[in-house]
Amino acid sequence: MAEAPASKVPEVTLVFWIIKIAATTLGETGGDTVTMTLNWGYLAGTALFLSLLVVFVVWQIAAKTFHPFLYWATIVASTTAGTTMADFADRSLGIGYAGGSLVLFVCLMATLGAWYRSQGSISVATVNTPGVEIFYWIAITFSQTLGTALGDWAADSGLGYGGGALVFAAALALVAAAYFRTGASRVFLFWAAFILTRPLGATAGDFLDKPVSDGGLALSRPIASAVIAVFIVACILVLPQRAGRHPGQTAAP
């Protein structure tokens, strides 16, 4: 019997979530560095990061096996693109945080629905062919963008950046509790956690770099981004990662 294609996404472990949250925080500070600190604006920033994302996705799809640095570089590209796209939709287009969140939620659900109709599953365990990888990275990008809009919406609603981070951390804790204590769908819980880590990272990133008058710490965006990037690289080098089985995947007979 022919061997199934190898998965090119990492096994979902605690290490995965640590790096994912750091990557989403980097996406926020990195995106704000280009659009605000360097004053490129949201449209130019979105064009830059979307171009980088396309390059990394094509490279990721062309790869034959799982490469941690390539995978996480693509995730960082998707989260920085998500930051600038959400800011462009919410602010430049004038549809607001609620409108932006609703539009992005519909786009994400449509992508996951099309993926399910095409493949019969939206489990990351199936991400081992070019067609599925395209669905995966589109869903990833929409989830990152949605998470940014949700994080900004929560912070702007009166919670502030610190309060928003606490709310999303509590929601993630509930997802973790459901994973360990219930029989809820592992595929559903994965996507719920994946979406929630983005607003957690967004609010954490905003807390680091936004002005004190807005509830942030007013840290340098470029320096904060560099420190987070070094942390991610250190995690990839020190903490083991491998392609493997994922939530929702059945064991081989």
C-alpha positions in Angstrom: 0.0 0.0 0.0 1.3 3.5 -0.9 2.6 5.5 2.0 0.5 8.6 2.9 2.1 11.9 2.2 3.9 13.4 5.2 2.3 16.1 7.3 4.1 19.5 6.9 2.6 21.1 10.0 3.8 20.5 13.6 2.4 18.2 16.2 0.0 20.2 18.4 1.6 20.2 21.8 2.3 22.8 24.5 5.3 23.9 22.6 3.1 24.6 19.6 0.8 26.9 21.6 3.7 28.7 23.3 5.3 29.6 19.9 1.9 30.4 18.4 1.1 33.0 21.1 4.6 34.5 20.7 4.1 34.6 16.9 0.8 36.4 17.2 2.3 38.9 19.6 5.1 39.5 17.1 2.5 39.9 14.4 0.9 42.8 16.3 4.1 44.6 17.2 5.7 43.9 13.8 2.7 45.0 11.9 2.4 48.2 14.0 6.1 48.9 13.5 5.7 49.1 9.7 2.3 50.8 9.6 2.7 53.2 12.5 6.4 53.6 13.5 7.7 53.6 9.9 4.5 55.4 8.8 3.8 53.2 5.8 0.1 53.2 6.5 -2.3 50.2 6.5 -2.7 49.8 2.8 1.1 49.7 2.0 1.7 47.5 5.1 -1.0 45.1 4.0 0.5 44.9 0.5 4.0 44.2 1.9 2.9 41.5 4.4 0.5 39.8 2.0 3.3 39.6 -0.6 5.6 38.0 2.0 2.8 35.6 3.0 2.3 34.5 -0.6 6.0 33.8 -1.0 6.2 31.8 2.2 3.0 29.8 1.5 4.3 28.8 -2.0 7.6 27.8 -0.4 5.8 25.9 2.3 3.6 24.0 -0.2 6.7 23.2 -2.4 8.6 21.7 0.6 8.6 17.9 0.8 8.7 17.6 4.6 8.1 19.7 7.7 10.6 22.4 8.4 10.0 24.3 11.7 11.6 27.6 10.7 9.7 27.7 7.4 6.4 26.8 9.0 6.7 29.4 11.8 8.0 32.1 9.3 4.8 31.5 7.4 2.7 31.8 10.6 4.4 35.1 11.5 3.8 36.3 7.9 0.1 35.4 8.2 -0.2 37.1 11.6 1.5 40.4 10.5 -0.7 40.4 7.4 -3.7 39.8 9.6 -2.8 42.7 11.8 -2.5 45.2 8.9 -5.6 43.8 7.0 -7.7 44.0 10.2 -6.5 47.6 10.9 -7.2 48.5 7.2 -10.7 47.1 7.3 -11.6 48.5 10.7 -10.1 51.9 10.4 -9.4 52.9 6.7 -12.6 51.3 5.4 -14.6 52.7 8.3 -16.6 49.6 9.0 -15.5 49.5 12.7 -14.4 46.6 14.9 -17.8 45.0 15.0 -18.3 45.2 11.3 -14.8 44.0 10.6 -15.1 41.1 13.0 -18.4 40.0 11.4 -17.0 40.1 7.8 -13.9 38.2 8.8 -15.9 35.6 10.8 -18.1 35.0 7.7 -15.0 34.6 5.5 -13.4 32.2 7.9 -16.5 30.1 8.2 -16.9 30.1 4.4 -13.3 28.9 4.0 -13.7 26.1 6.6 -17.0 25.1 5.0 -15.5 24.9 1.5 -12.6 22.9 2.9 -15.0 20.5 4.6 -17.1 20.0 1.5 -14.0 19.4 -0.6 -12.2 17.0 1.8 -14.8 15.8 4.3 -12.7 17.1 7.2 -11.1 20.3 8.5 -8.6 18.5 10.7 -5.0 19.7 10.5 -4.1 16.0 10.4 -5.1 16.1 6.7 -2.7 18.9 5.8 -0.4 16.9 3.6 -1.4 17.7 0.0 -1.1 21.0 -1.9 -4.9 21.4 -2.2 -5.5 21.0 1.5 -2.5 23.2 2.3 -4.1 26.0 0.3 -7.3 25.7 2.4 -5.2 25.5 5.6 -3.3 28.7 4.9 -6.4 30.7 3.8 -8.1 29.6 7.0 -5.1 30.5 9.0 -4.9 34.0 7.5 -8.6 34.7 8.0 -8.4 33.4 11.6 -5.3 35.7 12.3 -7.1 38.7 10.8 -10.3 37.9 12.8 -8.3 37.5 16.0 -6.8 41.0 15.5 -10.2 42.6 15.0 -11.6 40.8 18.1 -8.6 41.9 20.2 -9.0 45.5 19.1 -12.7 45.4 19.6 -12.3 44.0 23.2 -9.7 46.6 24.1 -11.8 49.4 22.6 -15.0 48.3 24.4 -13.6 49.4 27.8 -11.6 46.3 28.8 -8.3 47.9 27.8 -5.3 45.9 26.5 -4.6 44.2 29.8 -8.2 43.4 30.5 -8.7 42.1 26.9 -5.7 39.8 27.3 -7.1 38.4 30.5 -10.5 37.7 28.9 -9.0 35.8 26.0 -6.6 33.9 28.3 -9.6 32.9 30.4 -11.4 31.7 27.2 -8.4 29.7 26.2 -8.4 28.1 29.7 -12.0 27.0 29.1 -11.0 25.5 25.8 -8.1 23.6 27.5 -10.5 22.4 30.2 -12.9 21.1 27.6 -10.0 19.3 25.9 -8.9 17.5 29.0 -12.3 17.0 30.7 -14.9 16.5 27.9 -15.3 14.5 24.7 -15.8 17.7 22.7 -14.6 17.5 19.1 -10.8 17.9 19.0 -11.0 19.5 15.6 -13.4 22.2 16.9 -11.3 22.8 20.0 -8.2 23.2 17.9 -9.7 25.9 15.7 -11.3 27.6 18.7 -7.9 27.7 20.4 -6.2 28.8 17.2 -8.6 31.7 16.8 -8.4 32.8 20.5 -4.6 32.8 20.6 -4.6 35.6 18.0 -6.6 38.2 20.0 -4.6 37.2 23.1 -1.4 38.0 21.2 -2.9 41.1 19.7 -3.9 42.6 23.0 -0.6 41.6 24.6 1.3 43.2 21.7 -0.8 46.4 22.0 -0.3 46.4 25.8 3.5 46.4 25.1 3.7 49.1 22.5 0.7 51.4 22.7 1.0 54.8 24.6 0.5 54.9 28.3 -2.4 57.3 27.8 -4.1 54.5 25.9 -3.4 51.8 28.5 -0.2 50.5 27.1 3.4 50.4 28.2 4.8 52.6 25.3 7.7 50.2 24.7 9.6 50.5 21.4 7.8 48.5 18.7 11.0 47.6 16.9 12.8 46.5 20.1 9.7 44.6 21.3 9.4 42.8 18.0 13.1 41.9 18.0 12.9 40.4 21.5 9.9 38.4 20.6 11.5 37.2 17.4 14.6 36.0 19.3 12.4 34.2 21.8 10.6 32.4 18.9 13.9 31.4 17.3 15.2 30.1 20.7 12.0 28.0 21.2 12.4 26.4 17.8 16.1 25.6 18.4 15.7 24.4 22.0 12.2 22.8 22.2 11.6 19.7 20.0 9.0 19.9 17.3 8.0 17.3 14.7 5.3 16.6 12.3 2.9 14.2 13.8 -0.6 13.2 14.7 -3.0 16.0 15.6 -6.3 16.4 17.5 -8.9 14.6 15.7 -6.6 12.2 13.9 -7.2 8.5 14.5 -4.3 6.2 15.2 -3.1 3.9 12.5 -4.5 0.4 12.8 
